[in-house]
Amino acid sequence: MERKRRAPVAAVPLALSTVVCLAAAMSACSSPDDTPQLRVEVVATRAHDTAAFTEGLEADGDTLYESTGLSGQSFVRASKLSDGSELARADLPAPLFGEGITRAGNVLWQITYQDHIAFARDPETLTELRRTGFDGEGWGLCTRDSRILMSNGSSTLTFRDPQTFAPTGTISLTSRTGTRLNELDCAPDGSVYANAWPTDTILHINPETGAVLGVIDASGLLPKGSRTPDTDVLNGITHLPGTDYFLLTGKKWPYTFEVRFVPS
């Protein structure tokens, strides 16, 4: 099942909210947003498989893991960061819809969208080792220290045990609470970067407090001339080991971009 954009808000509630804002012009409606604003600076461009409806992206050493979605088209693969050559691949049987991935020690976890299944895979061969269930929807994954973080399309992240995948706690954003957090990247400094579906915005998050540390504008990253009717939203972020660069891509994009985040 492909995710759909939310329906537009009805005219009456919109008009009502406008009246409320006007009545409270000196309060929260007019409060400035002092969250640091950043943008992406492209430093290199790589080819990307336009058949890949990217849901998860994670770099580990010289290996790049990618998980894709859509029923009957979902797969996870490992490739060399240095030259893009494929090392291993595993396809999900229909109707399973693949989502985020993360390596946690000797296990590569892959989740599904609405199938409530998490696969534990061998990180070298991608062979399924075991599977377990979870509640709710699965969107993004990343590993921070000894815990996995998982998004479910809301502004709350769930902490999970890296061996059993059992939930161990949650943290919710303290601002931008309407954000639908999607693909995640746990950066070396302990912070988390998250795609905000279905936008071109990436949030930089403190996973201990839920504070938004920065807002990154990635609009215009993929040129209009490179888009086709199949091109979907920005999704896929991972830190490049040993650098201050990140890889960004999107669902069925022709390119993966090596970027850094700089002040707007």
Backbone bond lengths (Angstrom), bond angles and torsions (degrees), N, CA, C in turn:
res aa  C-N    CA-C-N  psi(-1)  N-CA   C-N-CA  omega(-1)  CA-C   N-CA-C  phi
1 M - - - 1.462 - - 1.527 108.88 -
2 E 1.309 116.65 119.78 1.451 120.17 -178.77 1.511 110.17 -80.07
3 R 1.315 118.08 138.24 1.446 121.09 -179.78 1.521 110.35 -66.15
4 K 1.323 116.98 141.34 1.454 122.73 179.02 1.515 109.28 -110.36
5 R 1.310 115.14 151.89 1.456 119.76 173.97 1.523 109.06 -70.71
6 R 1.311 115.18 151.21 1.459 118.80 179.31 1.519 110.35 -69.48
7 A 1.330 115.58 147.71 1.465 120.62 179.09 1.522 109.94 -66.60
8 P 1.354 117.23 149.35 1.459 119.41 177.63 1.521 111.89 -60.19
9 V 1.314 115.97 149.67 1.460 120.97 179.17 1.518 109.46 -71.78
10 A 1.313 116.76 139.68 1.453 120.89 -178.27 1.517 111.39 -63.47
11 A 1.360 115.89 154.61 1.459 121.49 -173.96 1.518 112.24 -64.40
12 V 1.328 118.14 -39.13 1.473 120.43 -176.71 1.518 112.38 -64.14
13 P 1.381 118.84 -50.06 1.467 118.14 177.17 1.519 112.48 -60.26
14 L 1.362 117.06 -33.25 1.452 120.27 -179.56 1.518 109.59 -65.55
15 A 1.334 115.32 -44.95 1.452 118.97 179.48 1.522 110.94 -62.57
16 L 1.329 116.93 -40.32 1.452 121.60 179.73 1.517 111.07 -63.32
17 S 1.351 116.42 -43.02 1.460 119.22 -179.45 1.521 110.56 -65.58
18 T 1.351 117.23 -32.52 1.465 120.53 178.37 1.518 110.11 -64.62
19 V 1.349 116.40 -43.00 1.464 120.61 178.22 1.519 110.93 -61.20
20 V 1.349 116.01 -42.88 1.460 120.20 179.98 1.519 110.16 -61.60
21 C 1.331 116.70 -43.25 1.462 119.82 -179.53 1.521 111.54 -63.90
22 L 1.350 116.26 -41.56 1.456 119.58 179.41 1.524 110.62 -63.39
23 A 1.326 115.93 -38.63 1.462 119.96 -179.91 1.513 112.04 -69.18
24 A 1.345 115.97 -23.23 1.470 119.66 -177.79 1.515 110.70 -116.55
25 A 1.322 115.70 36.95 1.465 120.65 -172.19 1.521 113.37 -58.26
26 M 1.327 115.64 -26.33 1.451 118.10 -177.92 1.523 112.23 -95.75
27 S 1.351 117.50 8.29 1.462 119.67 -177.95 1.509 110.46 -114.65
28 A 1.361 117.00 -136.70 1.468 121.39 -169.85 1.508 113.16 -62.13
29 C 1.363 118.23 -31.68 1.457 120.07 -176.64 1.520 111.46 -62.85
30 S 1.338 117.46 -28.39 1.456 120.04 -177.36 1.524 112.65 -107.19
31 S 1.315 116.74 8.16 1.461 119.91 -178.64 1.519 110.27 -67.73
32 P 1.333 117.74 129.01 1.462 119.90 -179.74 1.530 110.76 -69.64
33 D 1.330 115.35 149.87 1.461 121.11 177.09 1.526 107.33 -96.72
34 D 1.332 116.37 108.75 1.460 120.01 -177.79 1.530 112.64 -96.43
35 T 1.361 116.93 13.36 1.458 120.25 176.58 1.530 108.89 -65.45
36 P 1.337 118.83 132.52 1.465 120.72 179.20 1.532 111.97 -53.54
37 Q 1.326 115.39 133.49 1.459 122.29 179.64 1.530 109.13 -105.71
38 L 1.334 115.59 130.73 1.456 120.31 -179.75 1.530 110.01 -129.00
39 R 1.312 115.28 170.99 1.455 122.05 176.11 1.519 108.53 -138.31
40 V 1.326 116.67 169.49 1.461 120.16 179.35 1.525 109.96 -95.79
41 E 1.312 114.85 140.12 1.462 122.15 174.18 1.527 107.04 -118.30
42 V 1.320 117.34 116.32 1.467 121.97 -176.49 1.521 109.38 -79.15
43 V 1.340 115.20 128.89 1.463 119.96 177.79 1.528 112.04 -112.58
44 A 1.339 117.66 -17.47 1.465 121.10 177.10 1.526 108.43 -163.50
45 T 1.317 115.41 157.32 1.464 121.72 179.64 1.519 109.36 -128.69
46 R 1.325 116.18 135.07 1.453 122.40 179.40 1.523 109.33 -123.23
47 A 1.314 116.51 156.85 1.463 120.46 176.57 1.520 110.03 -72.55
48 H 1.333 115.38 149.15 1.462 121.33 177.50 1.519 109.03 -136.46
49 D 1.310 116.16 144.37 1.454 123.23 -178.35 1.530 109.78 -69.33
50 T 1.326 117.70 115.80 1.465 120.96 -178.37 1.525 112.53 -73.55
51 A 1.339 117.79 -6.08 1.461 120.48 173.84 1.527 111.44 -88.21
52 A 1.325 116.92 -5.16 1.468 121.59 -175.57 1.528 110.72 -91.76
53 F 1.334 116.09 111.57 1.464 122.88 175.22 1.528 106.26 -86.70
54 T 1.312 115.20 78.94 1.466 122.77 -166.29 1.526 113.26 -60.68
55 E 1.332 114.51 126.80 1.456 121.71 177.40 1.524 111.95 -120.09
56 G 1.322 117.89 -27.87 1.457 121.61 -179.97 1.514 110.58 -143.36
57 L 1.332 116.54 141.17 1.460 122.35 -179.89 1.517 107.56 -143.76
58 E 1.335 116.80 128.77 1.469 119.38 179.25 1.520 110.43 -151.34
59 A 1.332 115.31 128.33 1.463 121.95 176.47 1.518 109.28 -97.23
60 D 1.337 115.47 133.51 1.461 121.60 178.27 1.523 106.85 -139.10
61 G 1.347 116.39 105.82 1.460 119.11 -174.05 1.514 109.48 63.09
62 D 1.348 116.97 -126.47 1.464 121.41 178.02 1.525 111.22 -97.98
63 T 1.329 117.07 16.09 1.457 120.39 179.95 1.521 110.49 -110.31
64 L 1.329 115.21 133.47 1.459 121.24 174.97 1.521 108.09 -112.05
65 Y 1.329 116.03 120.43 1.462 121.73 176.62 1.530 108.61 -98.43
66 E 1.320 115.59 138.01 1.462 120.83 177.49 1.523 109.46 -137.97
67 S 1.327 115.52 132.23 1.452 121.74 176.45 1.523 108.28 -116.45
68 T 1.336 116.85 140.62 1.449 120.46 -177.74 1.520 111.25 -124.32
69 G 1.342 115.47 163.62 1.442 121.90 -176.95 1.519 113.72 -114.67
70 L 1.307 115.17 -166.61 1.464 128.89 -175.99 1.528 109.97 84.85
71 S 1.290 115.28 132.72 1.462 121.14 179.54 1.519 110.44 -64.53
72 G 1.333 116.02 129.81 1.454 121.58 -178.94 1.511 114.14 82.21
73 Q 1.340 118.09 -4.63 1.468 121.94 -179.50 1.526 112.35 -127.73
74 S 1.322 117.31 4.31 1.461 120.83 -174.22 1.523 112.40 -81.11
75 F 1.316 115.80 137.69 1.460 121.25 176.29 1.522 109.50 -154.37
76 V 1.316 115.17 165.64 1.459 121.78 171.69 1.522 106.72 -127.16
77 R 1.318 116.15 139.89 1.459 118.59 179.25 1.515 110.68 -141.27
78 A 1.322 114.01 158.46 1.462 122.56 174.63 1.522 107.37 -118.81
79 S 1.317 116.66 134.46 1.462 121.02 178.45 1.517 109.59 -139.26
80 K 1.323 116.27 164.28 1.460 121.01 178.47 1.522 109.74 -79.22
81 L 1.321 116.10 128.60 1.456 119.87 175.43 1.519 111.43 -62.63
82 S 1.322 116.26 -34.44 1.459 120.88 -173.45 1.520 113.54 -68.73
83 D 1.339 117.57 -37.23 1.471 118.76 -177.19 1.526 114.34 -134.83
84 G 1.323 118.03 -1.22 1.458 120.49 176.82 1.514 115.72 81.23
85 S 1.318 118.05 0.99 1.465 120.06 -178.14 1.523 110.84 -69.33
86 E 1.340 115.78 140.14 1.452 120.70 -177.24 1.519 111.48 -77.97
87 L 1.329 116.18 132.94 1.461 122.58 -179.31 1.524 111.60 -101.18
88 A 1.329 116.95 -36.70 1.466 121.30 -178.74 1.518 108.21 -162.45
89 R 1.344 114.83 158.20 1.468 120.48 179.24 1.527 109.14 -153.06
90 A 1.336 115.75 143.51 1.461 121.84 174.94 1.524 108.07 -136.78
91 D 1.328 116.67 128.69 1.456 122.22 179.98 1.525 110.48 -97.07
92 L 1.320 116.10 143.09 1.462 121.19 175.44 1.525 109.04 -92.01
93 P 1.317 117.74 134.84 1.464 119.61 178.06 1.527 110.64 -71.78
94 A 1.335 115.70 145.92 1.459 119.69 174.11 1.531 108.43 -64.62
95 P 1.328 118.45 146.00 1.464 127.36 8.92 1.524 113.76 -96.64
96 L 1.335 119.25 19.30 1.462 120.90 -176.54 1.528 111.11 -62.16
97 F 1.329 115.54 141.69 1.465 124.30 -177.44 1.525 106.33 -119.32
98 G 1.337 117.35 108.96 1.457 121.92 -176.78 1.518 112.89 -71.76
99 E 1.321 114.86 150.54 1.467 121.06 177.57 1.531 110.07 -134.16
100 G 1.335 117.86 -136.68 1.447 122.36 -171.25 1.526 114.73 -68.13
101 I 1.330 115.05 160.87 1.464 123.20 176.65 1.521 109.34 -136.61
102 T 1.323 115.32 156.27 1.456 120.80 171.44 1.513 109.61 -160.83
103 R 1.319 115.53 145.74 1.465 119.74 174.25 1.521 108.70 -93.67
104 A 1.338 114.85 127.52 1.462 121.94 177.29 1.520 107.22 -126.31
105 G 1.317 116.95 93.86 1.462 120.90 -177.50 1.510 111.39 65.98
106 N 1.313 116.25 -120.23 1.464 120.50 -176.88 1.524 112.97 -95.88
107 V 1.333 116.16 19.41 1.465 121.04 179.65 1.528 109.99 -130.66
108 L 1.321 116.00 138.07 1.459 121.89 169.54 1.528 106.68 -106.18
109 W 1.328 116.50 114.97 1.458 121.05 179.76 1.526 110.10 -91.71
110 Q 1.321 115.10 136.76 1.462 122.29 174.81 1.524 107.77 -130.38
111 I 1.333 116.59 131.04 1.461 119.89 179.58 1.530 110.60 -109.71
112 T 1.328 114.66 164.82 1.450 121.68 176.64 1.520 109.38 -113.75
113 Y 1.321 115.06 162.35 1.465 122.17 -171.73 1.532 112.78 -71.37
114 Q 1.316 117.28 -68.86 1.463 120.80 -178.40 1.534 111.97 -122.86
115 D 1.323 115.91 17.13 1.469 121.02 -178.28 1.520 112.50 -95.26
116 H 1.351 117.21 -7.57 1.472 122.94 175.36 1.531 112.35 61.15
117 I 1.344 116.75 32.89 1.460 121.00 179.94 1.524 109.82 -122.72
118 A 1.340 115.86 134.54 1.459 122.42 171.25 1.524 108.02 -117.17
119 F 1.314 116.43 128.35 1.460 122.36 179.83 1.522 110.11 -100.50
120 A 1.320 116.40 130.77 1.465 121.93 170.50 1.522 106.40 -97.22
121 R 1.341 116.89 121.02 1.460 120.93 -175.39 1.526 111.50 -120.47
122 D 1.315 115.07 154.92 1.458 120.81 170.60 1.527 106.92 -69.31
123 P 1.333 119.17 124.74 1.460 120.28 -175.99 1.530 114.57 -68.44
124 E 1.336 116.85 -16.59 1.462 119.39 179.54 1.525 111.75 -89.04
125 T 1.330 116.59 -47.46 1.468 121.35 -175.11 1.523 112.95 -100.24
126 L 1.337 117.79 -16.48 1.467 125.27 -175.12 1.527 112.86 67.74
127 T 1.316 115.94 12.90 1.459 121.04 175.88 1.526 109.71 -65.98
128 E 1.328 116.08 138.78 1.461 120.28 177.95 1.524 110.37 -68.50
129 L 1.323 116.15 127.09 1.461 122.39 177.12 1.522 110.88 -94.77
130 R 1.313 115.89 -41.12 1.457 122.25 179.04 1.518 107.76 -168.82
131 R 1.301 115.75 172.60 1.458 120.20 175.92 1.525 109.51 -141.44
132 T 1.317 114.98 157.30 1.450 120.18 178.90 1.512 108.72 -144.36
133 G 1.317 116.85 165.95 1.450 120.99 -179.96 1.522 112.39 -101.32
134 F 1.310 116.29 162.40 1.468 121.56 173.82 1.523 107.99 -150.48
135 D 1.315 115.52 159.73 1.462 121.23 -179.30 1.525 110.81 -89.56
136 G 1.337 116.00 151.14 1.457 121.23 175.68 1.515 113.35 79.34
137 E 1.326 114.87 -167.93 1.456 120.80 179.71 1.525 110.89 -89.51
138 G 1.340 115.34 153.14 1.454 121.62 174.91 1.517 110.21 -110.51
139 W 1.354 117.06 130.74 1.468 120.91 179.69 1.540 109.53 -124.03
140 G 1.324 118.44 -81.38 1.461 120.56 -176.26 1.512 112.93 -115.55
141 L 1.349 115.54 161.47 1.466 122.81 177.64 1.515 110.20 -140.52
142 C 1.327 116.03 149.23 1.461 121.94 165.01 1.524 107.81 -159.36
143 T 1.333 116.73 163.00 1.463 121.87 -177.23 1.519 110.25 -116.18
144 R 1.332 115.48 128.29 1.461 123.03 -179.97 1.523 108.15 -127.30
145 D 1.324 115.38 117.86 1.462 120.74 -176.65 1.531 109.37 53.52
146 S 1.316 117.91 -119.46 1.462 120.76 -176.65 1.527 112.38 -104.58
147 R 1.332 116.65 20.27 1.461 119.72 -178.32 1.525 111.25 -133.33
148 I 1.316 114.91 145.84 1.456 121.82 172.45 1.523 108.08 -93.21
149 L 1.327 116.73 141.16 1.454 121.73 172.20 1.523 108.37 -110.23
150 M 1.314 116.15 139.03 1.457 121.42 -178.44 1.520 110.09 -132.78
151 S 1.334 116.47 138.41 1.463 121.90 173.93 1.516 109.36 -103.77
152 N 1.336 115.67 156.43 1.463 119.87 -179.31 1.521 112.31 -133.61
153 G 1.333 116.33 20.04 1.453 119.86 -179.99 1.511 113.98 88.83
154 S 1.323 116.98 7.45 1.464 121.96 176.18 1.530 108.54 -115.93
155 S 1.330 117.05 -169.47 1.464 120.89 177.63 1.527 111.44 -95.31
156 T 1.319 117.23 15.98 1.461 122.69 178.54 1.528 110.51 -113.93
157 L 1.324 116.19 135.74 1.459 122.50 175.34 1.525 109.00 -105.63
158 T 1.328 115.78 142.95 1.460 121.67 178.35 1.517 109.86 -108.53
159 F 1.330 116.83 132.65 1.458 122.22 173.56 1.526 108.37 -87.55
160 R 1.351 116.23 139.86 1.458 120.56 -179.03 1.527 110.85 -135.46
161 D 1.328 114.26 151.13 1.460 120.90 176.65 1.526 109.28 -68.91
162 P 1.339 118.84 132.14 1.472 120.95 -175.57 1.524 114.56 -69.86
163 Q 1.331 118.27 -16.43 1.462 120.35 179.84 1.525 112.23 -100.46
164 T 1.320 117.65 -40.91 1.459 120.48 -176.17 1.518 113.75 -100.91
165 F 1.316 117.05 -18.43 1.461 124.90 -176.27 1.533 112.13 70.42
166 A 1.306 117.27 11.07 1.460 120.90 178.20 1.534 109.99 -70.40
167 P 1.353 118.39 141.92 1.464 120.51 178.74 1.521 111.62 -68.12
168 T 1.334 116.30 140.29 1.462 121.00 -179.28 1.526 112.55 -124.93
169 G 1.325 117.97 0.91 1.453 120.94 179.49 1.517 111.15 158.85
170 T 1.334 116.07 174.63 1.462 121.37 178.30 1.520 109.55 -140.85
171 I 1.330 115.59 161.24 1.455 122.55 172.14 1.521 107.34 -144.12
172 S 1.333 116.42 135.59 1.465 121.27 -179.19 1.517 110.29 -113.17
173 L 1.322 116.47 149.35 1.455 120.82 177.18 1.529 109.91 -61.56
174 T 1.314 115.99 141.34 1.460 120.76 178.81 1.525 111.82 -91.12
175 S 1.317 116.57 -8.66 1.466 122.43 174.03 1.526 107.13 -145.90
176 R 1.318 116.62 168.97 1.475 120.69 -177.61 1.531 110.28 51.43
177 T 1.312 114.38 46.78 1.458 120.60 -171.77 1.526 113.94 -71.81
178 G 1.323 117.32 -8.55 1.454 119.62 175.75 1.515 113.17 -89.18
179 T 1.331 117.39 1.15 1.460 121.70 -177.04 1.521 111.54 -67.93
180 R 1.333 115.84 139.82 1.463 121.48 176.32 1.531 106.96 -103.49
181 L 1.325 115.70 92.53 1.463 121.51 -176.60 1.524 109.84 -67.49
182 N 1.322 115.38 134.97 1.465 120.48 -176.21 1.525 109.54 -122.11
183 E 1.310 118.92 -119.06 1.466 122.92 -177.73 1.527 110.37 -60.69
184 L 1.340 116.11 138.97 1.458 122.75 -174.55 1.515 112.21 -120.28
185 D 1.331 115.59 151.14 1.459 121.57 170.03 1.515 108.84 -135.28
186 C 1.333 116.46 123.48 1.460 121.77 175.01 1.523 107.78 -90.59
187 A 1.318 116.43 109.41 1.454 121.99 -175.83 1.523 111.22 -79.40
188 P 1.335 117.74 160.73 1.469 121.26 -178.04 1.522 114.19 -59.87
189 D 1.353 117.81 -26.21 1.464 119.69 -178.98 1.528 112.58 -82.28
190 G 1.342 117.67 4.14 1.452 121.13 178.12 1.510 114.65 94.22
191 S 1.324 117.64 -9.74 1.461 120.69 178.38 1.521 110.44 -84.07
192 V 1.323 115.88 171.50 1.458 121.98 -178.30 1.522 109.42 -126.80
193 Y 1.323 115.44 137.95 1.457 122.02 172.52 1.525 107.42 -109.11
194 A 1.333 116.16 138.01 1.463 119.93 -175.69 1.520 110.98 -138.31
195 N 1.334 115.67 130.97 1.459 119.97 169.29 1.516 109.15 -68.00
196 A 1.331 117.37 136.52 1.460 122.34 177.62 1.529 107.72 -102.23
197 W 1.322 116.14 101.65 1.467 121.30 -176.29 1.519 110.68 -74.09
198 P 1.331 119.24 140.90 1.465 129.13 -2.70 1.522 111.45 -103.41
199 T 1.323 118.20 47.47 1.465 122.68 -172.46 1.524 111.40 -105.05
200 D 1.336 114.89 -179.88 1.466 122.10 173.53 1.524 110.39 -99.68
201 T 1.321 116.53 25.84 1.457 122.45 -178.75 1.519 111.17 -105.38
202 I 1.329 116.00 140.78 1.461 123.23 174.09 1.523 107.15 -120.05
203 L 1.319 116.53 132.04 1.461 120.65 177.32 1.528 110.25 -101.41
204 H 1.324 115.36 138.44 1.466 122.71 173.72 1.524 106.31 -101.11
205 I 1.327 117.21 120.76 1.467 122.37 -166.77 1.528 112.06 -125.05
206 N 1.328 115.61 141.84 1.460 121.71 167.65 1.531 107.08 -88.99
207 P 1.340 119.21 109.52 1.463 120.49 -174.44 1.525 114.41 -74.96
208 E 1.320 117.13 -6.92 1.463 120.07 176.82 1.524 111.45 -85.65
209 T 1.332 116.37 -32.46 1.464 120.23 -175.41 1.525 113.31 -114.39
210 G 1.328 117.80 -20.21 1.455 121.52 -175.15 1.515 113.45 85.01
211 A 1.333 117.30 3.07 1.462 120.80 -179.62 1.526 110.69 -71.37
212 V 1.325 115.91 140.64 1.462 121.72 174.60 1.526 107.36 -87.56
213 L 1.316 116.33 115.26 1.464 122.40 -174.96 1.519 112.64 -86.85
214 G 1.324 116.54 -22.19 1.455 120.43 -178.64 1.514 110.62 -169.73
215 V 1.333 115.14 155.26 1.459 122.40 177.83 1.520 107.79 -122.49
216 I 1.332 116.26 120.99 1.457 121.80 -174.34 1.519 110.14 -107.86
217 D 1.326 116.26 124.43 1.461 122.30 179.48 1.526 108.46 -93.43
218 A 1.340 115.67 113.58 1.471 120.50 178.76 1.521 111.48 -109.39
219 S 1.337 117.45 18.28 1.458 120.30 179.50 1.529 109.70 -65.03
220 G 1.317 115.97 143.05 1.453 120.82 179.82 1.513 113.80 82.06
221 L 1.348 117.33 2.64 1.458 119.87 -178.93 1.522 110.98 -61.62
222 L 1.324 117.07 -46.86 1.460 120.75 176.16 1.521 107.97 -94.81
223 P 1.350 117.79 117.12 1.473 120.66 -178.14 1.525 111.76 -59.51
224 K 1.321 116.11 147.69 1.454 121.07 179.96 1.520 111.72 -56.89
225 G 1.324 116.80 -36.15 1.452 120.77 -178.60 1.513 113.75 -68.36
226 S 1.337 117.46 -13.45 1.464 121.88 179.68 1.519 112.21 -97.54
227 R 1.329 116.92 0.40 1.454 121.06 -178.80 1.527 111.17 -91.44
228 T 1.330 115.07 147.96 1.455 122.33 175.90 1.527 107.73 -128.57
229 P 1.333 119.06 174.26 1.472 119.66 176.54 1.522 113.27 -59.24
230 D 1.342 118.37 -21.77 1.466 121.40 179.37 1.525 113.47 -86.55
231 T 1.321 117.24 -14.39 1.461 120.44 -177.06 1.521 110.59 -64.51
232 D 1.328 116.14 128.63 1.468 121.04 -178.36 1.527 109.27 -115.27
233 V 1.320 116.92 -160.59 1.464 121.94 -168.31 1.532 113.49 -77.11
234 L 1.321 113.64 161.33 1.458 121.97 170.95 1.517 109.21 -56.39
235 N 1.308 117.83 127.97 1.470 121.30 175.54 1.520 108.36 -169.06
236 G 1.319 116.44 123.89 1.456 122.00 -177.36 1.511 109.35 127.45
237 I 1.331 116.47 109.64 1.456 121.60 -179.62 1.515 108.83 -145.46
238 T 1.334 115.69 133.97 1.456 120.24 175.58 1.517 109.78 -153.60
239 H 1.315 115.16 141.32 1.468 121.66 175.82 1.519 109.52 -74.40
240 L 1.326 116.62 138.29 1.462 120.82 176.38 1.526 109.45 -86.61
241 P 1.325 117.73 117.53 1.469 121.43 -175.48 1.531 112.89 -52.20
242 G 1.327 115.26 135.00 1.452 121.19 176.15 1.516 115.41 78.70
243 T 1.332 117.54 8.76 1.467 121.08 -179.11 1.524 109.33 -135.01
244 D 1.338 115.66 179.73 1.464 119.89 171.08 1.527 109.39 -108.37
245 Y 1.324 116.10 23.00 1.456 122.05 -179.94 1.531 110.93 -100.67
246 F 1.327 114.95 160.32 1.452 123.19 175.92 1.518 109.09 -130.44
247 L 1.327 115.86 154.01 1.455 121.01 170.57 1.522 107.92 -101.43
248 L 1.325 116.43 133.13 1.454 122.89 176.28 1.514 109.66 -126.65
249 T 1.309 117.23 140.78 1.455 121.61 172.96 1.519 108.78 -150.02
250 G 1.337 115.87 -169.09 1.454 120.58 -179.84 1.510 110.97 -148.67
251 K 1.312 115.02 176.43 1.459 121.38 -178.20 1.534 109.78 -70.77
252 K 1.333 115.03 115.75 1.471 122.99 -179.51 1.528 112.60 62.76
253 W 1.338 115.71 32.34 1.462 120.00 174.81 1.530 109.84 -81.62
254 P 1.324 117.92 150.08 1.468 120.71 178.01 1.527 113.30 -82.85
255 Y 1.328 116.83 -9.71 1.460 120.39 -176.55 1.527 111.69 -134.80
256 T 1.318 114.75 152.25 1.455 123.45 164.29 1.522 105.92 -113.22
257 F 1.318 116.93 133.31 1.463 121.06 -175.18 1.518 110.65 -108.35
258 E 1.333 114.73 132.16 1.453 121.06 171.51 1.517 106.80 -90.13
259 V 1.335 116.61 120.07 1.447 120.37 -172.43 1.514 111.97 -134.53
260 R 1.295 115.16 168.16 1.453 121.63 163.98 1.511 108.18 -130.88
261 F 1.318 116.40 158.02 1.455 121.21 -177.45 1.522 109.09 -100.10
262 V 1.321 116.83 124.18 1.468 121.87 -176.01 1.526 109.23 -127.93
263 P 1.331 118.19 157.30 1.461 120.58 179.29 1.528 111.60 -58.57
264 S 1.324 115.59 144.43 1.467 120.80 178.72 1.532 110.20 -70.04
